[in-house]
Amino acid sequence: MASNRHLGRIISLQSLYEYEFRSKAGDATADIDHIVAKNIIPYEKALGDTEFVYALSRGIVEKTEELDSDLTPLAPEWPISSIAAIDRNVLRIGLYELKFCHDSVPPKVAINEAVELAKAFGSENSSKFINGVLGTAFKQLGLSSDDSSDNNHGNTKKPAEADATASKEPAGEKDDSHTEGK
């Protein structure tokens, strides 16, 4: 059976979001393997390669601090804790695949998949933000050549900034009562 990695990334995003939410809430029982196992069940036949989802999710959980540290200078106007949780986890998936999976996942595929996740699950401008941040990471990791700038990866504006008519607040967080990390 062929692997459906796009579906695998969706399950991983769902699992990472749940894991982060439960961990921040102080749930000591939050375990990424158990969360992934529960989330895979409805899609197991369509998914094919379940190990991809486990490996991706485990790797991101293990490297969260490193990934967040790497993401901070890529979007310096937005502390990682103020980025919407979905966007934050999409960025982690994309950066993890760029840094640690470049032998099995082409860099432009990693960016495109992250952008597609942002389009499906993020706010209106999340995909532009994700594309800009990961495009900058792509260049800084030395994965690009001089002729690879055709995808406008230099746009590191936060989703709300990418649209001139949007407010200056992070995507998905319109008031202080919904802002994470404050």
N, C-alpha and C positions, 0 to 999 in steps of 0.2 A: 504494500500500500504506500502510495506517495505521501510525503509529508506536506502539511499545510502550515507553513511557518507563519503566514500572516495571522491565521487563527491562533496559532501558538503565542504570538506576541500579544494578541488581544487578551488571552487567558492570563498571560504573565502580567499585563498591565492591571487587570482586574485583581489579581492576587497581590501584587505589590501595593496597590491602593488599599486593599483591605488590611494587609500586614502593617502598613504604616499607620493607618487609622487606629487599629487595635493596639499597636505598640505605644503610640502617643497617649492613648486612653489608659495606659497602665495595665493592659491585659497581658499577664505573664504567660498565658497559654498560647499566645500568638506564635505560630510556627509556620514558616513559609512552605515547607513540604506538605503539611496537613491542609493548608489553605489551597495550594495548587491542586492537590489530590481531589478536594471537594469541587473545585471549579472546573476540572477536566472532565468529570463524569459525564455531563450532558453532551460533550463534544468528542469523546474519545475515538469513536469510529471515523469521524470526519477529519480528525487531527492527524492520525497516523503516528508520527514520532513524538510521543509524550516526553521523552527524555530531553528534547530541546527546551520544552517549557520549564521543566525542573532545573536544568542547567542554567538557563537564562535567569530565572527568578532567584535561584540560590546565589549565583555570581553577583547579581546586583545587590542583594541583601549583604553579602560579604564585603562588597566594595563600596557601599553607600557613602561612607565618609570620604573616601578618595574621590569618588565621582562628584559629590557635592563640592569638595574643595576645588576640583578641576572646573566645575561649572561656574563657580563664583566669579572669576575674572572674565568669563565669556559674556556675562550679562551684569556688569558691575553696578548698574543702577538699581538692580533688583536682588536683594538678599534671597538666597535659596528658600528660606522659610516663608517669604512673602509671595512666592510664585504659587499659583493654584496647584493643589495636590496632583491633579491629573497631569498638568503640564510638567510638573517636577518629575513625576515618574516616567513620563514619555521621554523627557530629556535624559534621565538615567538609562533607560533602555537604549536609546540612540547612542549615547556616549559609550556605554558599556560595549555595544557591538562595534563601534569604531575603534576603541582601544584594545579590546581583548578578543574579538572575533573576526578580525580583518582577514584571516586566512580562510575562513569558511563563509563569511558574509562580505561581499564587496562593499566598500565604504559608501558609495552612492546608493546602494540598496538599503543600507542601514538608515541613512538620512531619509530616503523616500518612505520607508516603512514608518519611521517616527512621524513624519509629516502626515501620513495617512491616518495614523492613530490620533494625532491631534485634530485632524479634520473631523473624524468620527466621534471623538469623545471630549474634545476641548471646547473652548469658547470660539466665538466667531473669528478671532485673529490669532488663535493659538498656533495654527500651522505656520504662519509667517514668522512668529517668534521662534518656534522650534527649528524651522529651516535656517534662520539667521544664526542662532546659537550653534547648532550642529555644523553648519557650514564653516563657521569660524574655527570650531574644534577640528574639523577636517583639515583646514589649512595649517593650524598650529601643530597638529600631529604629523605634519609632513606627508599627508596622504594625497595632496593635490599637486598638480603641476600648474604652470603659468596659464595654460589654456583651459583650465577646469572651472573658471569663474563664471561660466555661462548660466549657472542656475541662480545667480544673485544671492549667494550664500553670505554676503557681507551684511545683510540686514539683521542686526542684533537688537532691534527695537522690541520692547515688550509688546505683547499682543495689543494692549490698549493704546500704545503709542503708534503702532503700525498704521492705524487708521486715524487720520487727522481729526475726524469728527468724534472719536471715542474719548472717554474721560481719561485722566492721568493715572487711574488706579489699575492694579493688576487684573488680568482677566479672571472672571468668576468671583471676584471679591469687590463688591461695590460699597461696602461700609465696614466700619471697624468691628462690628459684631460678627462679621464673617471672615475677617482677616486672620490668617494663621500666624502664629509666632508673635503676636502682640499682647 
